[in-house]
């Protein structure tokens, strides 16, 4: 975790001249890991020779006493062979159980983390009796909306009321941390307001099917994210059956066609996970093109022109 954080934030570390501090922090974490690994390795080093010694000693003992019984005709030789097989099966199972016991703590820690994610209930619950929207025009309205993060003393949004009409551009302007992105997340119903109501085409988002809401919205997030694959596969997230002409048209509107044409392969150019092989501005333009090709009723551009 420490190493991953340092790799991701290497430029910040250098900019604030914290290389020595981070080296010391890594040394502490690395030493703790080393001590834990050494203790486990020592246990393995003792456990396996001990088990092997017991296994061989048991086999020798069985043969020793079994040979005497066979010699006196007190036991047939087949019983000795069967008994040796039983001993081997039991002790091999014990060895496997020891190996499993060493892995159980790691598995438990992983299972707890996975279970926390799986058991987390979404705060956004879809209506059991959704209201169908007969005519889609893309009119968005906030009615005295308030949003408060769990445990917060003050709401980040309060008394927000406005109407964004179809065919018009509505700009939300505010200082950093004023709640602009929070407000944008209310529109596709990634979160629900703690008070008030958000409506699209006169119907509350709470009463509309989630997929119906999402299908009407082209969302460009504040942090542009691209999926691993190609430029074409990323554009098809917006429209699965898009033609090549539609893709180039969307790229042109997003002013991304220039650098895409320069790439080897054009639309088939590779995209690394997260789009790390593109600059910040190129990622934003491709994200905008992905939203444009969807041709939605509502565009949400969350600070998507910063780079």
Order of alpha helices (4+ residues) and beta strands (2+ residues): alpha-alpha-alpha-alpha-beta-beta-alpha-beta-beta-alpha-beta-beta-alpha-alpha-alpha-beta-alpha-beta
